[in-house]
């Protein structure tokens, strides 16, 4: 009398995503879910042209994204670059904050996801750019 292992296994309970606003992002944090609008997109790096067949093709763009509270620079890599077109509304899932030269950058790695959604109703606040704030690493240790 064998028991069916599929019936004894429980499916993991999925939680509803909690969406945050751009204004609440802090350095060194991760797991952010955001609904943002792409303001601008600028190519920064293109590698792997026709001459260099042995190199893996890679593209990097810096895109300004935001909501009604603030904007931040999003670092788009490879296939993400095609999605990040100006005036596109995007849902960003499981994003993290990377630090680049002391400033915050929003990024999505292999554990996150970017998807296009229907146009959002809010107006992007371009005056509050979180990527213009410079942070300094301070180590706290015993005296």
DSSP file (Angstrom, degrees, kcal/mol; ACC not computed):
  #  RESIDUE AA STRUCTURE BP1 BP2  ACC     N-H-->O    O-->H-N    N-H-->O    O-->H-N    TCO  KAPPA ALPHA  PHI   PSI    X-CA   Y-CA   Z-CA
    1    1 A X              0   0    0      0, 0.0     2,-0.3     0, 0.0     0, 0.0   0.000 360.0 360.0 360.0  99.0    0.0    0.0    0.0
    2    2 A X        -     0   0    0      1,-0.0     2,-0.3     0, 0.0     0, 0.0  -0.712 360.0-136.6 -95.4 141.3    1.9    3.0   -1.3
    3    3 A X        -     0   0    0     -2,-0.3     2,-0.6     1,-0.0     3,-0.0  -0.737  23.7-113.0 -95.4 146.9    0.9    6.6   -0.5
    4    4 A X    >>  -     0   0    0     -2,-0.3     4,-1.0     1,-0.2     3,-0.5  -0.672  20.3-156.5 -79.4 118.3    1.0    9.2   -3.2
    5    5 A X  H 3> S+     0   0    0     -2,-0.6     4,-1.1     1,-0.2    -1,-0.2   0.760  88.2  64.5 -69.7 -24.2    3.7   11.7   -2.3
    6    6 A X  H 34 S+     0   0    0      1,-0.2    -1,-0.2     2,-0.2     3,-0.2   0.871 102.1  48.6 -67.2 -35.8    2.1   14.5   -4.4
    7    7 A X  H <4 S+     0   0    0     -3,-0.5    -1,-0.2     1,-0.2    -2,-0.2   0.811 108.8  52.8 -73.9 -29.2   -1.0   14.5   -2.1
    8    8 A X  H  < S+     0   0    0     -4,-1.0     2,-0.3     2,-0.1    -1,-0.2   0.701  92.0  88.6 -80.8 -18.6    1.1   14.7    1.1
    9    9 A X  S  < S-     0   0    0     -4,-1.1     2,-0.4    -3,-0.2     0, 0.0  -0.612  70.8-143.1 -80.8 137.4    3.2   17.7   -0.1
   10   10 A X        -     0   0    0     -2,-0.3     2,-0.2     3,-0.0    -2,-0.1  -0.808  14.7-122.1 -99.5 141.5    1.7   21.1    0.7
   11   11 A X        -     0   0    0     -2,-0.4     2,-0.1     1,-0.1     3,-0.0  -0.563  36.4-102.9 -76.2 143.8    2.0   24.0   -1.7
   12   12 A X        -     0   0    0     -2,-0.2     2,-0.5     1,-0.1    -1,-0.1  -0.410  35.7-113.2 -66.9 143.9    3.8   27.0   -0.3
   13   13 A X        -     0   0    0     -2,-0.1     2,-0.4    -3,-0.0    -1,-0.1  -0.671  29.8-140.3 -80.0 122.3    1.5   29.8    0.7
   14   14 A X        -     0   0    0     -2,-0.5     2,-0.3    -3,-0.0    -1,-0.0  -0.681  11.7-142.6 -86.7 135.3    2.0   32.8   -1.5
   15   15 A X        -     0   0    0     -2,-0.4     2,-0.3     1,-0.0     3,-0.0  -0.673  21.3-108.9 -93.7 150.2    1.9   36.3    0.1
   16   16 A X        -     0   0    0     -2,-0.3     2,-0.1     1,-0.1    -1,-0.0  -0.582  43.1-107.9 -72.3 137.3    0.4   39.3   -1.6
   17   17 A X        -     0   0    0     -2,-0.3     2,-0.6     1,-0.1    -1,-0.1  -0.414  23.4-138.1 -69.3 143.2    3.2   41.7   -2.7
   18   18 A X        -     0   0    0     -2,-0.1    15,-0.5    -3,-0.0     2,-0.4  -0.906  17.8-148.7-101.7 117.5    3.5   44.9   -0.6
   19   19 A X  B     -a   33   0A   0     -2,-0.6     2,-0.2    13,-0.1    15,-0.2  -0.714  14.4-167.1 -91.6 135.5    4.1   47.9   -2.9
   20   20 A X        -     0   0    0     13,-2.8    15,-0.5    -2,-0.4     2,-0.3  -0.661  20.9-109.2-113.5 171.0    6.2   50.8   -1.6
   21   21 A X    >   -     0   0    0     -2,-0.2     3,-1.3    13,-0.1     4,-0.2  -0.694  25.1-119.2 -98.7 154.0    6.8   54.3   -2.9
   22   22 A X  G >  S+     0   0    0     -2,-0.3     3,-1.9     1,-0.3    -1,-0.1   0.862 110.6  65.5 -59.2 -37.5   10.1   55.5   -4.4
   23   23 A X  G 3  S+     0   0    0      1,-0.3    -1,-0.3    47,-0.1    48,-0.1   0.754  96.2  56.7 -57.7 -27.4   10.5   58.1   -1.6
   24   24 A X  G <  S+     0   0    0     -3,-1.3    -1,-0.3     2,-0.0    -2,-0.2   0.404  77.9 119.6 -90.3   3.3   10.8   55.4    1.1
   25   25 A X    <   -     0   0    0     -3,-1.9     2,-0.3    -4,-0.2    79,-0.1  -0.470  42.5-170.4 -72.0 139.0   13.8   53.6   -0.5
   26   26 A X    >   -     0   0    0     -2,-0.2     3,-1.2     1,-0.0    71,-0.1  -0.912  31.0 -86.1-128.3 154.3   17.0   53.5    1.6
   27   27 A X  T 3  S+     0   0    0     -2,-0.3     3,-0.1     1,-0.2    71,-0.1  -0.283 108.2  15.9 -60.3 141.4   20.6   52.5    0.9
   28   28 A X  T 3  S+     0   0    0     69,-0.4    -1,-0.2     1,-0.2     2,-0.2   0.608  95.1 127.2  75.8  13.3   21.4   48.7    1.2
   29   29 A X    <   -     0   0    0     -3,-1.2    68,-2.7    69,-0.0     2,-0.3  -0.601  32.9-178.4-101.2 164.5   17.8   47.5    1.2
   30   30 A X  E     +B   96   0B   0     66,-0.2    66,-0.2    -2,-0.2    65,-0.1  -0.926  48.5  64.0-151.1 173.0   16.2   44.9   -1.0
   31   31 A X  E     +     0   0B   0     64,-1.0     2,-0.3    -2,-0.3    63,-0.2   0.765  63.9 161.7  80.0  26.9   12.9   43.1   -1.8
   32   32 A X  E     -B   95   0B   0     63,-2.4    63,-2.9    61,-0.1     2,-0.5  -0.614  26.5-161.7 -85.7 139.2   11.2   46.3   -3.0
   33   33 A X  E     +a   19   0B   0    -15,-0.5   -13,-2.8    -2,-0.3     2,-0.3  -0.988  22.2 170.9-116.4 125.3    8.0   46.1   -5.2
   34   34 A X  E     -B   92   0B   0     58,-2.5    58,-3.0    -2,-0.5     2,-0.6  -0.959  34.7-147.0-136.6 149.9    7.2   49.3   -7.0
   35   35 A X  E     +B   91   0B   0    -15,-0.5     2,-0.3    -2,-0.3    56,-0.2  -0.976  42.1 161.3-112.6 114.2    4.9   50.7   -9.7
   36   36 A X  E     -B   90   0B   0     54,-2.5    54,-3.3    -2,-0.6     2,-0.4  -0.821  36.8-130.6-131.9 166.8    6.8   53.4  -11.6
   37   37 A X  E     -BC  89  66B   0     29,-2.5    29,-1.8    -2,-0.3     2,-0.5  -0.964  28.2-120.4-118.6 137.9    6.8   55.3  -14.8
   38   38 A X  E     + C   0  65B   0     50,-2.6    49,-3.0    -2,-0.4    27,-0.2  -0.665  28.5 179.0 -79.9 124.1   10.0   55.6  -17.0
   39   39 A X  E     -     0   0B   0     25,-3.6     2,-0.3    -2,-0.5    -1,-0.2   0.879  64.9 -12.9 -89.9 -47.7   11.0   59.2  -17.4
   40   40 A X  E     - C   0  64B   0     24,-1.2    24,-1.6    46,-0.1    -1,-0.4  -0.975  54.0-153.6-152.0 162.3   14.1   58.8  -19.6
   41   41 A X  E     - C   0  63B   0     -2,-0.3     2,-0.4    22,-0.2    22,-0.2  -0.989  11.0-178.3-144.0 131.7   16.5   56.1  -20.7
   42   42 A X  E     - C   0  62B   0     20,-1.8    20,-2.6    -2,-0.3     2,-0.2  -0.989  27.1-124.7-135.6 125.0   20.2   56.5  -21.7
   43   43 A X  E     + C   0  61B   0     -2,-0.4    18,-0.3    18,-0.2     3,-0.1  -0.469  30.3 171.3 -67.2 133.8   22.5   53.8  -23.0
   44   44 A X  E     +     0   0B   0     16,-3.1     2,-0.4     1,-0.3    17,-0.2   0.722  62.3  18.3-110.3 -37.9   25.7   53.6  -20.9
   45   45 A X  E     + C   0  60B   0     15,-2.0    15,-2.3     2,-0.0     2,-0.4  -0.998  49.1 178.7-145.1 135.0   27.5   50.5  -22.2
   46   46 A X  E     + C   0  59B   0     -2,-0.4     2,-0.3    13,-0.2    13,-0.2  -0.951  17.4 172.4-134.5 116.8   27.3   48.2  -25.2
   47   47 A X  E     + C   0  58B   0     11,-2.9    11,-1.3    -2,-0.4    -2,-0.0  -0.854  47.8  47.0-119.8 156.6   29.7   45.3  -25.4
   48   48 A X        +     0   0    0     -2,-0.3    -1,-0.2     9,-0.2     9,-0.1   0.950  63.7 174.2  84.6  52.7   30.0   42.4  -27.8
   49   49 A X    >   -     0   0    0     -3,-0.2     3,-0.7     1,-0.1     6,-0.2  -0.097  52.6 -78.2 -79.1-173.6   29.8   43.9  -31.2
   50   50 A X  T 3  S+     0   0    0      1,-0.2     3,-0.2     3,-0.0    -1,-0.1   0.800 127.1  56.6 -60.2 -33.8   30.3   41.9  -34.5
   51   51 A X  T 3  S+     0   0    0      1,-0.2     2,-1.0     2,-0.1    -1,-0.2   0.843 102.6  56.2 -69.0 -33.5   34.1   41.9  -34.2
   52   52 A X    X   +     0   0    0     -3,-0.7     3,-0.7     1,-0.2    -1,-0.2  -0.666  59.0 159.3-105.0  79.9   34.2   40.3  -30.8
   53   53 A X  T 3  S+     0   0    0     -2,-1.0    -1,-0.2    -3,-0.2     4,-0.1   0.764  70.7  60.2 -71.4 -26.0   32.2   37.1  -31.3
   54   54 A X  T 3  S+     0   0    0     -3,-0.2     2,-0.2     2,-0.1    -1,-0.2   0.686  89.5  86.2 -79.0 -17.0   33.8   35.4  -28.2
   55   55 A X  S <  S-     0   0    0     -3,-0.7     2,-0.3    -6,-0.2    -3,-0.0  -0.581  85.1-114.9 -83.9 146.0   32.5   38.1  -25.8
   56   56 A X        -     0   0    0     -2,-0.2     2,-0.3     1,-0.1    -2,-0.1  -0.609  35.5-112.2 -76.4 137.5   29.0   37.8  -24.3
   57   57 A X        +     0   0    0     -2,-0.3     2,-0.4    -9,-0.1    -9,-0.2  -0.530  44.2 174.4 -71.9 129.8   26.8   40.6  -25.5
   58   58 A X  E     -C   47   0B   0    -11,-1.3   -11,-2.9    -2,-0.3     2,-0.4  -0.999  13.3-173.4-142.1 140.9   25.9   43.0  -22.7
   59   59 A X  E     -C   46   0B   0     -2,-0.4    19,-2.8   -13,-0.2     2,-0.4  -0.977   1.8-170.2-130.4 143.7   24.0   46.3  -22.6
   60   60 A X  E     -CD  45  77B   0    -15,-2.3   -16,-3.1    -2,-0.4   -15,-2.0  -0.999   5.3-179.7-135.2 132.0   23.5   48.7  -19.7
   61   61 A X  E     -CD  43  76B   0     15,-2.6    15,-2.8    -2,-0.4     2,-0.6  -0.973  22.3-140.2-128.2 145.9   21.2   51.7  -19.6
   62   62 A X  E     -CD  42  75B   0    -20,-2.6   -20,-1.8    -2,-0.4     2,-0.4  -0.936  27.7-174.7-103.6 120.5   20.6   54.2  -16.8
   63   63 A X  E     -CD  41  74B   0     11,-3.0    11,-4.2    -2,-0.6     2,-0.7  -0.938  23.1-136.0-119.3 135.2   16.9   55.0  -16.7
   64   64 A X  E     +CD  40  73B   0    -24,-1.6   -25,-3.6    -2,-0.4   -24,-1.2  -0.821  33.8 174.0 -88.8 119.4   15.2   57.6  -14.5
   65   65 A X  E     +CD  38  72B   0      7,-2.7     7,-2.7    -2,-0.7     2,-0.3  -0.893   4.8 147.6-123.6 155.0   12.0   56.1  -13.1
   66   66 A X  E     -CD  37  71B   0    -29,-1.8   -29,-2.5    -2,-0.3     5,-0.2  -0.993  29.6-142.8-170.0 175.6    9.6   57.4  -10.5
   67   67 A X        -     0   0    0      3,-2.2    58,-2.3    -2,-0.3   -31,-0.1  -0.531  59.5 -64.3-131.7-158.6    6.2   57.8   -9.0
   68   68 A X  S    S+     0   0    0     56,-0.2     3,-0.1     1,-0.2    55,-0.1   0.562 129.8  47.1 -74.3  -5.6    4.2   60.7   -7.4
   69   69 A X  S    S-     0   0    0      1,-0.3     2,-0.3    56,-0.0    -1,-0.2   0.786 121.0 -33.8-103.8 -34.5    6.7   60.9   -4.5
   70   70 A X        -     0   0    0     57,-0.1    -3,-2.2    -3,-0.0    -1,-0.3  -0.974  49.3-116.3-171.1 174.5   10.2   60.9   -6.1
   71   71 A X  E     -De  66 129B   0     57,-2.6    59,-2.7    -2,-0.3    60,-0.4  -0.906  23.7-177.7-125.6 158.8   12.5   59.6   -8.9
   72   72 A X  E     -D   65   0B   0     -7,-2.7    -7,-2.7    -2,-0.3     2,-0.5  -0.977  34.2-100.6-150.1 155.8   15.6   57.3   -8.9
   73   73 A X  E     -D   64   0B   0     31,-0.5    33,-2.8    -2,-0.3     2,-0.5  -0.700  33.6-156.6 -82.9 128.4   18.0   56.0  -11.4
   74   74 A X  E     -Df  63 106B   0    -11,-4.2   -11,-3.0    -2,-0.5     2,-0.9  -0.915   9.2-141.6-105.2 127.2   17.3   52.4  -12.5
   75   75 A X  E     -Df  62 107B   0     31,-2.7    33,-0.5    -2,-0.5     2,-0.4  -0.805  20.7-164.6 -91.0 107.6   20.2   50.4  -13.9
   76   76 A X  E     -D   61   0B   0    -15,-2.8   -15,-2.6    -2,-0.9     2,-0.4  -0.785   3.1-162.5 -95.9 134.8   18.7   48.3  -16.7
   77   77 A X  E >   -D   60   0B   0     -2,-0.4     3,-2.3   -17,-0.2   -17,-0.2  -0.951  46.1 -45.4-122.6 137.9   20.8   45.3  -18.0
   78   78 A X  T >> S+     0   0    0    -19,-2.8     3,-1.3    -2,-0.4     4,-0.5  -0.202 131.8  14.7  51.3-113.0   20.6   43.3  -21.2
   79   79 A X  H >> S+     0   0    0      1,-0.3     4,-0.8     2,-0.2     3,-0.6   0.753 120.1  68.0 -66.2 -23.6   16.9   42.4  -21.9
   80   80 A X  H <> S+     0   0    0     -3,-2.3     4,-1.6     1,-0.2     3,-0.5   0.809  88.3  67.1 -63.8 -28.6   15.7   44.9  -19.3
   81   81 A X  H <4 S+     0   0    0     -3,-1.3    -1,-0.2     1,-0.2    -2,-0.2   0.870  95.6  55.0 -61.1 -38.1   16.9   47.7  -21.6
   82   82 A X  H << S+     0   0    0     -3,-0.6    -1,-0.2    -4,-0.5    -2,-0.2   0.821 108.9  47.8 -65.8 -31.3   14.3   46.9  -24.2
   83   83 A X  H  < S+     0   0    0     -4,-0.8     2,-2.0    -3,-0.5    -1,-0.2   0.826  92.8  80.9 -77.7 -33.2   11.5   47.2  -21.7
   84   84 A X     <  +     0   0    0     -4,-1.6     2,-0.3     3,-0.0    -1,-0.2  -0.470  58.5 150.4 -83.4  73.3   12.6   50.6  -20.2
   85   85 A X    >   -     0   0    0     -2,-2.0     3,-1.5     1,-0.1   -47,-0.3  -0.813  55.2 -90.1-101.0 143.9   11.2   53.0  -22.8
   86   86 A X  T 3  S+     0   0    0     -2,-0.3   -47,-0.2     1,-0.2     3,-0.1  -0.199 110.6  18.9 -54.6 143.4   10.2   56.6  -21.8
   87   87 A X  T 3  S+     0   0    0    -49,-3.0     2,-0.4     1,-0.3    -1,-0.2   0.579  92.5 132.7  69.9  15.5    6.5   57.0  -20.8
   88   88 A X    <   -     0   0    0     -3,-1.5   -50,-2.6   -50,-0.2     2,-0.4  -0.793  54.4-134.1 -93.7 137.0    6.1   53.3  -20.1
   89   89 A X  E     -B   37   0B   0     28,-0.5    28,-2.2    -2,-0.4     2,-0.4  -0.790  29.4-170.9 -91.0 133.0    4.5   52.2  -16.8
   90   90 A X  E     -BG  36 116B   0    -54,-3.3   -54,-2.5    -2,-0.4     2,-0.6  -0.944  24.4-146.9-129.9 141.5    6.4   49.4  -15.1
   91   91 A X  E     -BG  35 115B   0     24,-3.1    24,-2.1    -2,-0.4     2,-0.5  -0.961  20.9-162.3-103.6 122.4    5.9   47.0  -12.2
   92   92 A X  E     -BG  34 114B   0    -58,-3.0   -58,-2.5    -2,-0.6     2,-0.4  -0.920   6.5-166.9-107.3 123.9    9.3   46.2  -10.5
   93   93 A X  E     - G   0 113B   0     20,-3.1    20,-2.0    -2,-0.5   -60,-0.2  -0.925  63.9  -1.8-117.2 137.8    9.3   43.2   -8.3
   94   94 A X  E    S+     0   0B   0     -2,-0.4    15,-0.4   -63,-0.2    -1,-0.2   0.891  84.5 169.8  56.1  46.5   12.0   42.2   -5.8
   95   95 A X  E     -B   32   0B   0    -63,-2.9   -63,-2.4    -3,-0.2   -64,-1.0  -0.434  17.5-153.9 -83.5 161.2   14.3   45.2   -6.6
   96   96 A X  E     -BH  30 107B   0     11,-2.8    11,-2.3   -66,-0.2     2,-0.6  -0.889  17.5-115.4-131.6 163.7   17.3   46.1   -4.6
   97   97 A X  E     - H   0 106B   0    -68,-2.7   -69,-0.4    -2,-0.3     2,-0.3  -0.906  29.4-168.8-102.6 117.7   19.3   49.3   -4.0
   98   98 A X  E     - H   0 105B   0      7,-3.0     7,-2.4    -2,-0.6     2,-0.5  -0.791  17.1-132.9 -98.8 147.8   22.9   49.3   -5.3
   99   99 A X  E     - H   0 104B   0     -2,-0.3     2,-0.4     5,-0.2     5,-0.2  -0.891  23.5-179.4-102.7 130.8   25.3   52.0   -4.3
  100  100 A X  E >  S- H   0 103B   0      3,-2.8     3,-1.6    -2,-0.5    -2,-0.0  -0.961  73.4 -22.8-132.7 113.8   27.3   53.6   -7.1
  101  101 A X  T 3  S-     0   0    0     -2,-0.4     3,-0.1     1,-0.3    -1,-0.1   0.868 127.6 -50.8  52.1  41.2   29.9   56.3   -6.2
  102  102 A X  T 3  S+     0   0    0      1,-0.3    33,-3.6    32,-0.1     2,-0.3   0.488 118.9 104.7  81.4   3.3   28.0   57.0   -3.0
  103  103 A X  E <  S- H   0 100B   0     -3,-1.6    -3,-2.8    31,-0.2    -1,-0.3  -0.836  72.4-106.2-118.2 157.4   24.5   57.4   -4.6
  104  104 A X  E     - H   0  99B   0     26,-0.5   -31,-0.5    29,-0.5     2,-0.4  -0.567  31.2-177.4 -84.0 140.9   21.6   55.0   -4.8
  105  105 A X  E     - H   0  98B   0     -7,-2.4    -7,-3.0    -2,-0.3     2,-0.4  -0.998  22.1-133.8-132.8 136.4   20.6   53.1   -7.9
  106  106 A X  E     +fH  74  97B   0    -33,-2.8   -31,-2.7    -2,-0.4     2,-0.3  -0.740  34.4 171.9 -86.8 137.0   17.6   50.8   -8.2
  107  107 A X  E     -fH  75  96B   0    -11,-2.3   -11,-2.8    -2,-0.4     2,-0.5  -0.988  27.8-149.1-146.8 153.0   18.3   47.4   -9.8
  108  108 A X        -     0   0    0    -33,-0.5   -31,-0.2    -2,-0.3   -13,-0.1  -0.988  20.3-172.1-124.6 121.4   16.7   44.1  -10.5
  109  109 A X    >   -     0   0    0     -2,-0.5     3,-1.6   -15,-0.4   -32,-0.0  -0.107  51.0 -68.3 -96.2-161.4   18.8   40.9  -10.6
  110  110 A X  T 3  S+     0   0    0      1,-0.3    -2,-0.0    -2,-0.1    -1,-0.0   0.685 131.7  57.1 -66.8 -16.8   18.0   37.4  -11.6
  111  111 A X  T 3  S+     0   0    0    -17,-0.1    -1,-0.3     2,-0.0     2,-0.1   0.560 103.0  65.8 -89.7  -8.9   15.7   37.0   -8.6
  112  112 A X    <   -     0   0    0     -3,-1.6     2,-0.3   -16,-0.0   -18,-0.2  -0.367  68.7-143.0-105.0-174.6   13.5   40.0   -9.5
  113  113 A X  E     -G   93   0B   0    -20,-2.0   -20,-3.1    -2,-0.1     2,-0.4  -0.998   6.7-158.8-152.6 145.7   11.2   40.8  -12.3
  114  114 A X  E     +G   92   0B   0     -2,-0.3     2,-0.4   -22,-0.2   -22,-0.2  -0.995  19.7 173.4-124.3 131.4   10.2   43.8  -14.5
  115  115 A X  E     -G   91   0B   0    -24,-2.1   -24,-3.1    -2,-0.4     2,-0.3  -1.000  31.3-119.6-140.9 144.0    6.8   43.8  -16.3
  116  116 A X  E     -G   90   0B   0     -2,-0.4   -26,-0.2   -26,-0.2     2,-0.2  -0.580  35.8-175.4 -78.0 139.3    5.0   46.4  -18.4
  117  117 A X        -     0   0    0    -28,-2.2   -28,-0.5    -2,-0.3     3,-0.1  -0.737  36.0 -71.0-126.6 175.7    1.6   47.4  -17.0
  118  118 A X  S    S-     0   0    0     -2,-0.2    -1,-0.1     1,-0.1   -30,-0.0  -0.331  73.3 -74.7 -66.1 154.5   -1.3   49.6  -18.1
  119  119 A X        -     0   0    0      1,-0.1    -1,-0.1     2,-0.1     2,-0.1  -0.176  51.9-125.5 -55.5 137.7   -0.5   53.4  -18.0
  120  120 A X        -     0   0    0     -3,-0.1    -1,-0.1     1,-0.1   -84,-0.0  -0.428   3.5-137.4 -83.6 159.9   -0.5   54.8  -14.5
  121  121 A X  S    S+     0   0    0     -2,-0.1    -1,-0.1     2,-0.1     2,-0.1   0.611  70.8  94.4 -93.6 -14.1   -2.7   57.8  -13.4
  122  122 A X  S    S-     0   0    0      1,-0.1     2,-0.5     0, 0.0    -2,-0.1  -0.357  71.9-123.7 -83.4 161.1   -0.1   59.7  -11.3
  123  123 A X        -     0   0    0     -2,-0.1     2,-0.2   -55,-0.1   -56,-0.1  -0.888  33.0-117.0 -99.8 129.8    2.2   62.5  -12.4
  124  124 A X        -     0   0    0     -2,-0.5     2,-1.0   -58,-0.1   -56,-0.2  -0.478  17.1-134.9 -72.0 131.1    5.9   61.8  -11.7
  125  125 A X    >   +     0   0    0    -58,-2.3     3,-0.5   -55,-0.2   -58,-0.2  -0.755  28.1 175.0 -87.0 101.2    7.6   64.1   -9.3
  126  126 A X  T 3   +     0   0    0     -2,-1.0    -1,-0.2     1,-0.2     3,-0.1   0.604  66.2  73.5 -83.4 -12.3   10.9   64.9  -11.0
  127  127 A X  T 3  S+     0   0    0      1,-0.2     2,-0.8   -57,-0.0    -1,-0.2   0.727  87.8  63.4 -75.2 -21.6   12.0   67.5   -8.4
  128  128 A X    <   +     0   0    0     -3,-0.5   -57,-2.6   -56,-0.0     2,-0.8  -0.747  66.3 174.2-108.2  84.0   12.9   64.8   -5.8
  129  129 A X  B >   -e   71   0B   0     -2,-0.8     3,-1.4   -59,-0.2     4,-0.3  -0.815  16.4-167.7 -96.5 110.0   15.7   62.7   -7.3
  130  130 A X  G >  S+     0   0    0    -59,-2.7     3,-0.9    -2,-0.8   -26,-0.5   0.710  83.8  66.8 -68.5 -20.5   17.0   60.2   -4.7
  131  131 A X  G 3  S+     0   0    0    -60,-0.4    -1,-0.3     1,-0.2   -59,-0.1   0.547  91.1  63.4 -78.7  -6.3   20.0   59.4   -6.9
  132  132 A X  G <  S+     0   0    0     -3,-1.4     2,-0.5   -29,-0.1    -1,-0.2   0.581  81.2  94.8 -90.3 -10.8   21.4   63.0   -6.3
  133  133 A X    <   -     0   0    0     -3,-0.9   -29,-0.5    -4,-0.3     2,-0.4  -0.710  69.9-145.4 -83.3 125.1   21.8   62.4   -2.6
  134  134 A X        -     0   0    0     -2,-0.5     2,-0.3   -31,-0.1   -31,-0.2  -0.782  12.6-162.3 -95.2 133.0   25.3   61.3   -1.7
  135  135 A X        -     0   0    0    -33,-3.6     2,-0.4    -2,-0.4     0, 0.0  -0.826   4.9-149.7-110.9 151.1   25.8   58.9    1.1
  136  136 A X        -     0   0    0     -2,-0.3     2,-0.5     2,-0.0    -2,-0.0  -0.979  18.4-124.5-123.0 134.0   29.1   58.1    3.0
  137  137 A X        -     0   0    0     -2,-0.4     2,-0.5     2,-0.0    -2,-0.0  -0.646  28.2-170.1 -77.9 122.7   29.9   54.8    4.5
  138  138 A X        -     0   0    0     -2,-0.5     2,-0.5     2,-0.0    -2,-0.0  -0.967  10.6-148.7-117.2 121.1   30.7   55.2    8.2
  139  139 A X        -     0   0    0     -2,-0.5     2,-0.6     2,-0.0    -2,-0.0  -0.775   8.8-158.9 -91.7 131.0   32.2   52.3   10.0
  140  140 A X        +     0   0    0     -2,-0.5     2,-0.2     3,-0.0     3,-0.0  -0.939  26.2 150.6-110.9 122.3   31.3   52.1   13.7
  141  141 A X        -     0   0    0     -2,-0.6     2,-0.0     1,-0.1    -2,-0.0  -0.770  49.7 -58.5-139.1-177.5   33.6   50.0   15.9
  142  142 A X              0   0    0     -2,-0.2    -1,-0.1     1,-0.1     0, 0.0  -0.361 360.0 360.0 -66.8 147.9   34.9   49.7   19.4
  143  143 A X              0   0    0     -3,-0.0    -1,-0.1    -2,-0.0    -3,-0.0   0.464 360.0 360.0 -74.4 360.0   36.7   52.8   20.8
